[in-house]
């Protein structure tokens, strides 16, 4: 594998960019920032990126973004320091200025609404989900076979799962489940779904604690319960990622930590032994020189991408000797 810079463009944000997310087909990008804004980018035939919409709905820094599967339309979720999760949908009709714009009582307000309408194009904020009183730190749509569901985690230590009541009308969501994933006052900062359709709903959850926990939805008990633990890092866990499982008899989970390490965990079901019926092995411990902030698998779950404070993106893959090695890297500090 060889990574090369093929395009560079200005993010046009007014503050730090916290997340960049491709859609399912890789033809669109969504970015979010501390400037409270979300931008939607579309890729051109020449490889360039054009900002097609600027979404304003949050009142605080926007931390993470998530695209829904395209069978539910062009749907985007965002979470923020303002304790809210916003659901955005691209619709056929452009955003229509509300009835308040027909009033002349507040010209400045009307001008603001008109400006937002123009900038947002066909994107509508269709839902605003809020339950806790703390910052929402991560948001992830469930795998498509589970329906249109959304998992969020917050600094209050809770994981909340919202379900769309009608996939044809995304204005109505129900908080179907909620469980405490962090001990005591410990917060939760990152989550990832098990993408396999052959398992019950499962989530891996990380936070300031050095231990990562895997949770499973028990149909018998009708609640989420802790399945197993992945121990352990020597610092806060900044990101977790559950690998797609294509034909493997086991699962792989990657965790990125402030201790400058990325760990790859192998989870194998077994008939006896551990209480949970699963064997957990740390298959690899990958070292970087600086704190690691993000990790993400490719669509086949065979290549792991990581990034950290050194501004470098690295690709890791297992070789024929079953050793995980860095096969490519590229620095974000590109000379003009």
C-alpha positions as CSV (number, residue, x, y, z in Angstrom):
1,X,0.0,0.0,0.0
2,X,1.2,3.5,-0.8
3,X,-0.5,6.7,0.3
4,X,-0.1,9.8,-1.7
5,X,-1.6,13.3,-1.4
6,X,-4.1,13.5,-4.3
7,X,-6.1,16.6,-3.2
8,X,-5.9,19.5,-0.7
9,X,-8.5,22.1,-0.1
10,X,-9.5,24.7,2.5
11,X,-12.0,23.5,5.1
12,X,-13.4,27.1,5.3
13,X,-14.1,26.6,9.0
14,X,-13.4,29.4,11.5
15,X,-12.0,27.1,14.2
16,X,-10.7,23.6,14.8
17,X,-12.1,20.8,12.7
18,X,-13.0,17.8,14.9
19,X,-14.3,15.3,12.5
20,X,-14.3,14.4,8.8
21,X,-16.7,11.7,7.5
22,X,-17.1,10.2,4.1
23,X,-20.6,9.0,3.1
24,X,-21.2,5.3,2.1
25,X,-20.0,5.8,-1.5
26,X,-17.1,8.2,-0.7
27,X,-18.5,10.8,-3.0
28,X,-19.4,13.2,-0.2
29,X,-17.6,14.6,2.8
30,X,-19.0,16.1,6.0
31,X,-16.8,18.2,8.3
32,X,-17.6,19.7,11.7
33,X,-15.9,22.3,13.9
34,X,-15.7,24.3,17.0
35,X,-17.3,27.1,15.0
36,X,-20.6,25.3,15.6
37,X,-21.0,24.6,11.9
38,X,-21.2,21.5,9.6
39,X,-20.2,21.6,6.0
40,X,-21.2,19.2,3.3
41,X,-18.7,18.7,0.4
42,X,-19.2,16.9,-2.9
43,X,-16.4,15.4,-5.0
44,X,-15.9,16.5,-8.6
45,X,-14.8,14.5,-11.5
46,X,-11.3,16.1,-11.4
47,X,-10.8,15.2,-7.7
48,X,-11.7,18.6,-6.2
49,X,-14.2,19.2,-3.4
50,X,-16.9,21.8,-3.5
51,X,-18.8,23.0,-0.4
52,X,-22.5,22.5,-1.3
53,X,-24.1,23.3,2.1
54,X,-23.3,24.8,5.4
55,X,-25.5,23.6,8.3
56,X,-26.1,25.6,11.4
57,X,-28.1,24.2,14.2
58,X,-25.8,23.7,17.2
59,X,-24.9,26.2,19.8
60,X,-21.6,24.7,20.8
61,X,-18.6,22.9,19.3
62,X,-19.6,19.9,17.1
63,X,-17.6,16.9,18.0
64,X,-18.6,14.0,15.7
65,X,-20.6,13.1,12.6
66,X,-22.2,10.0,11.2
67,X,-23.8,9.1,7.9
68,X,-26.8,6.7,7.8
69,X,-26.9,3.9,5.3
70,X,-28.0,5.3,1.9
71,X,-31.1,3.0,1.8
72,X,-32.5,5.5,4.3
73,X,-31.7,8.5,2.1
74,X,-29.1,11.1,2.6
75,X,-29.2,11.4,6.4
76,X,-26.5,12.8,8.7
77,X,-26.3,12.9,12.5
78,X,-24.1,15.3,14.5
79,X,-23.4,15.6,18.2
80,X,-22.2,18.6,20.2
81,X,-21.0,20.3,23.4
82,X,-24.5,21.8,23.5
83,X,-25.9,18.5,24.8
84,X,-27.8,17.9,21.5
85,X,-27.8,15.4,18.7
86,X,-29.1,16.9,15.4
87,X,-30.5,14.7,12.6
88,X,-30.1,16.3,9.1
89,X,-31.8,15.1,5.9
90,X,-31.3,16.1,2.3
91,X,-34.8,16.5,0.7
92,X,-36.0,17.2,-2.8
93,X,-37.2,20.7,-2.0
94,X,-34.9,23.5,-0.8
95,X,-35.2,24.7,2.8
96,X,-38.3,26.9,3.1
97,X,-38.1,29.9,5.3
98,X,-40.7,29.6,8.1
99,X,-43.7,31.7,8.7
100,X,-41.7,33.9,10.9
101,X,-39.9,35.3,7.8
102,X,-43.3,36.7,6.6
103,X,-43.4,39.0,9.6
104,X,-41.7,42.4,9.6
105,X,-41.4,42.5,13.3
106,X,-37.7,41.4,13.3
107,X,-35.9,42.2,10.1
108,X,-32.5,41.0,11.4
109,X,-34.0,37.7,12.4
110,X,-35.6,37.3,9.0
111,X,-32.3,38.1,7.2
112,X,-30.6,35.5,9.4
113,X,-33.2,32.8,8.5
114,X,-32.9,33.7,4.8
115,X,-29.1,33.4,5.0
116,X,-29.3,30.0,6.7
117,X,-31.9,28.8,4.1
118,X,-29.6,29.8,1.3
119,X,-26.5,28.2,2.8
120,X,-28.2,24.9,3.8
121,X,-29.6,24.3,0.3
122,X,-31.7,21.1,0.4
123,X,-30.5,20.0,3.8
124,X,-33.1,20.2,6.6
125,X,-32.6,19.8,10.3
126,X,-35.4,17.2,10.9
127,X,-34.9,16.3,14.5
128,X,-33.2,17.5,17.6
129,X,-32.5,14.7,20.2
130,X,-31.7,15.6,23.8
131,X,-31.9,13.7,27.0
132,X,-28.9,14.4,29.2
133,X,-27.4,17.6,30.5
134,X,-23.8,16.9,29.4
135,X,-21.8,17.1,26.2
136,X,-22.6,14.4,23.7
137,X,-19.2,13.0,22.6
138,X,-19.9,10.5,19.9
139,X,-22.7,9.4,17.6
140,X,-23.0,6.2,15.5
141,X,-25.8,4.8,13.3
142,X,-26.5,1.1,13.9
143,X,-25.8,-1.4,11.1
144,X,-28.5,-1.3,8.4
145,X,-30.0,-4.7,9.4
146,X,-31.0,-3.3,12.8
147,X,-33.1,-0.5,11.2
148,X,-32.6,3.2,11.5
149,X,-31.2,3.5,15.0
150,X,-28.7,5.9,16.5
151,X,-26.3,5.3,19.5
152,X,-24.9,8.3,21.4
153,X,-22.6,8.6,24.4
154,X,-22.1,11.5,26.7
155,X,-19.8,12.8,29.4
156,X,-22.4,11.8,32.0
157,X,-21.4,8.2,31.3
158,X,-24.6,7.1,29.6
159,X,-25.1,5.4,26.2
160,X,-28.5,6.3,24.7
161,X,-30.1,4.6,21.7
162,X,-32.7,6.4,19.6
163,X,-34.9,4.7,17.1
164,X,-36.7,6.4,14.2
165,X,-40.5,5.8,14.5
166,X,-41.1,6.1,10.8
167,X,-38.2,6.0,8.3
168,X,-40.3,8.0,5.9
169,X,-40.7,10.8,8.4
170,X,-37.5,11.4,10.4
171,X,-39.0,14.1,12.6
172,X,-40.0,11.6,15.2
173,X,-37.5,9.6,17.2
174,X,-37.8,7.6,20.4
175,X,-35.1,7.0,23.0
176,X,-35.6,3.3,23.1
177,X,-32.8,2.3,25.4
178,X,-30.3,3.9,27.9
179,X,-27.6,2.3,30.0
180,X,-24.8,3.5,32.2
181,X,-21.5,2.5,30.6
182,X,-19.1,4.5,32.7
183,X,-18.5,3.8,36.4
184,X,-19.4,6.5,38.8
185,X,-18.8,9.9,37.3
186,X,-16.6,8.5,34.6
187,X,-17.6,9.8,31.1
188,X,-17.9,7.9,27.9
189,X,-16.2,9.4,24.8
190,X,-16.3,6.9,22.0
191,X,-18.5,4.0,20.8
192,X,-18.6,1.6,17.9
193,X,-21.2,-1.0,16.8
194,X,-20.6,-4.6,16.0
195,X,-21.4,-4.6,12.2
196,X,-22.2,-8.4,12.0
197,X,-25.8,-9.4,11.3
198,X,-25.2,-12.8,12.9
199,X,-24.7,-11.5,16.4
200,X,-27.1,-9.7,18.8
201,X,-26.7,-5.9,19.0
202,X,-23.3,-5.1,20.5
203,X,-21.3,-2.0,21.3
204,X,-17.7,-1.3,22.3
205,X,-17.4,1.7,24.6
206,X,-14.3,3.7,25.6
207,X,-13.5,6.7,27.7
208,X,-11.0,8.2,30.2
209,X,-10.7,4.8,31.9
210,X,-7.9,2.6,30.5
211,X,-10.3,-0.3,30.3
212,X,-12.6,-0.7,27.2
213,X,-15.9,-2.5,27.7
214,X,-18.0,-4.5,25.3
215,X,-21.8,-4.4,25.8
216,X,-24.5,-6.8,24.4
217,X,-28.2,-6.5,24.1
218,X,-29.8,-9.4,26.0
219,X,-33.2,-10.4,24.5
220,X,-34.0,-12.6,27.6
221,X,-33.3,-9.8,30.0
222,X,-34.4,-7.0,27.6
223,X,-31.5,-4.8,28.6
224,X,-27.9,-4.0,27.7
225,X,-25.3,-5.8,29.9
226,X,-21.5,-5.9,30.0
227,X,-20.2,-8.7,27.8
228,X,-16.5,-8.5,28.4
229,X,-13.6,-6.1,29.0
230,X,-10.5,-5.3,27.0
231,X,-7.8,-4.5,29.5
232,X,-5.8,-2.6,29.4
233,X,-4.2,0.7,28.3
234,X,-2.1,3.0,30.5
235,X,-4.1,6.1,29.6
236,X,-7.5,7.4,28.3
237,X,-9.0,5.6,25.3
238,X,-9.7,8.2,22.6
239,X,-11.3,6.0,20.0
240,X,-12.6,2.5,19.3
241,X,-13.4,0.8,16.1
242,X,-15.1,-2.6,15.5
243,X,-13.9,-4.3,12.3
244,X,-16.3,-5.6,9.6
245,X,-16.4,-9.3,9.8
246,X,-16.2,-10.9,6.4
247,X,-15.9,-14.6,6.8
248,X,-13.9,-14.6,9.9
249,X,-14.7,-16.9,12.9
250,X,-13.6,-14.1,15.3
251,X,-14.0,-10.4,15.8
252,X,-11.3,-7.6,15.7
253,X,-11.6,-4.4,17.7
254,X,-9.1,-1.6,17.6
255,X,-8.5,0.9,20.5
256,X,-6.5,4.1,20.3
257,X,-5.1,5.7,23.5
258,X,-3.3,8.6,25.0
259,X,-0.5,6.2,26.0
260,X,0.7,6.3,22.4
261,X,-0.5,2.8,21.7
262,X,-3.0,1.2,19.3
263,X,-4.2,-2.2,20.4
264,X,-5.9,-4.8,18.2
265,X,-8.1,-7.2,20.2
266,X,-9.2,-10.6,19.0
267,X,-12.6,-11.9,20.3
268,X,-13.4,-15.5,19.8
269,X,-16.5,-17.3,21.0
270,X,-15.8,-20.5,22.9
271,X,-18.0,-23.2,24.5
272,X,-16.2,-23.1,27.9
273,X,-13.7,-21.2,29.8
274,X,-14.5,-17.5,30.4
275,X,-17.8,-16.6,32.1
276,X,-19.0,-14.6,29.1
277,X,-18.3,-17.5,26.7
278,X,-15.8,-15.4,24.8
279,X,-12.0,-15.4,24.7
280,X,-10.2,-12.1,24.5
281,X,-6.6,-11.8,23.3
282,X,-4.6,-8.7,22.6
283,X,-3.4,-9.7,19.1
284,X,-1.2,-6.6,18.5
285,X,0.2,-3.6,20.3
286,X,1.2,-0.9,17.8
287,X,3.4,1.9,19.0
288,X,3.4,5.5,17.9
289,X,5.5,8.3,19.3
290,X,2.6,10.6,20.2
291,X,-1.0,10.3,21.6
292,X,-3.3,8.5,19.2
293,X,-6.7,10.1,18.6
294,X,-8.5,8.1,15.9
295,X,-8.6,4.6,14.4
296,X,-10.7,3.2,11.6
297,X,-11.0,0.0,9.7
298,X,-11.4,-0.4,5.9
299,X,-14.6,-2.0,4.5
300,X,-13.1,-5.5,4.7
301,X,-11.6,-5.2,8.2
302,X,-8.1,-6.0,7.0
303,X,-6.4,-2.6,7.1
304,X,-6.4,-0.2,10.1
305,X,-5.9,3.5,9.7
306,X,-4.7,5.6,12.7
307,X,-3.8,9.2,13.4
308,X,-2.4,11.1,16.3
309,X,-0.7,14.2,17.6
310,X,2.2,13.9,15.2
311,X,-0.1,14.8,12.3
312,X,0.6,11.5,10.5
313,X,-1.9,8.9,9.2
314,X,-0.7,5.3,9.3
315,X,-2.0,2.2,7.7
316,X,-1.5,-1.1,9.5
317,X,-2.0,-4.6,8.1
318,X,-1.2,-8.2,9.2
319,X,1.6,-9.8,7.1
320,X,2.0,-13.5,6.2
321,X,3.7,-14.1,9.6
322,X,0.6,-12.9,11.4
323,X,2.4,-9.7,12.5
324,X,0.8,-6.3,12.3
325,X,3.1,-3.8,10.5
326,X,2.8,-0.3,9.3
327,X,2.6,-0.6,5.5
328,X,2.2,3.1,4.7
329,X,2.1,6.6,6.3
330,X,1.6,10.2,5.2
331,X,2.1,13.4,7.1
332,X,-0.5,16.0,7.2
333,X,2.2,18.7,7.3
334,X,2.5,19.0,3.5
335,X,4.8,21.6,2.1
336,X,3.2,24.1,-0.2
